[in-house]
Amino acid sequence: MQNLFPKIGNSQTLSQEIVEKIEDVIRQKKVLPGEKLPTEKEMCTMFSVSRTALREALQMLSARGLINIRKGSGIYVNNYSSAHVIKPMSLFLELNLDRDYILYVIEVRKIIEPAIARLAAINRTESDLKELEKNLNELKRCPINNFYKQGQIDRDFHLIIANACKNPIIPVIVTPIFKLMPKIRTLVYANVETAKSEAIEYHVKVIDKIRSKDAEGAYRMMVEHLEVAERHSKKIINGIG
């Protein structure tokens, strides 16, 4: 077995340093997704560490989704998916969500979503349009007092547009932000009487621009849509305050 891991010193906790060394090997693609790492015994010898320190490190790497420890089979490098990025970011945003973060979220959305709408108008497919129309009908039919469901439908509308860009990085970036929308929109729909009707109005306008492949029109409509969302957010924050 090739010695992938040199002996380590004591400048950091052993387990953390082991994590960094194994992660470096994975980053450098010396061991590819689906391939096995050396056995615990082999890595203990390579690092010159105890099995306890190594197992602590392996548990950290497993929790982060970098490796898969299969009992009786070995330690495998995972195929690192977008879910491993989205989950911790979503958790961070949700745990920090307060009145300030509501405005931070809308500020970020105003920066990136108009450009996403523009790209979606250029790259959308007929399948994307069908999804958007289905989503619009769901919002129209949703009971007026089911605020959380309305928030979920609203979130899905913006995710469909992100996916319509045909750039796989965009959904990874925006999904953690959009996952906050049901919670935020629940407050908005419950406290702003015109929220649902205005959402439907702007969803129709955005869809029309995307359908006609009017990139700049889609950009402008999304700007206006988010300006309305910002007014609604400030209204509920003032109510909280």
Buried (B, 14 or more C-beta within 10 A) or exposed (E): EEEBBEEBEEEEEBBEBBBEBBBEBBEEEEBEBEEEBBEBEBBBBBBEBEEEBBBBBBBBBBEBBBBBBEEEEBBBBBEBEEEEBBBEBBEEBEEEBEBEBBBBBBEEBBEBBBBBBBBBBBBBEEEBBEBBEEBBEBBEEBEEEEBEBBBBBBBBBBBBBBBBBEBEEBBBBBBBBBBBBBBBBBBBBBBBEEBBEBBEBBBBBBBEBBBEEBBEBBBBBBEBBBEBBBEBBBBBBEEEE
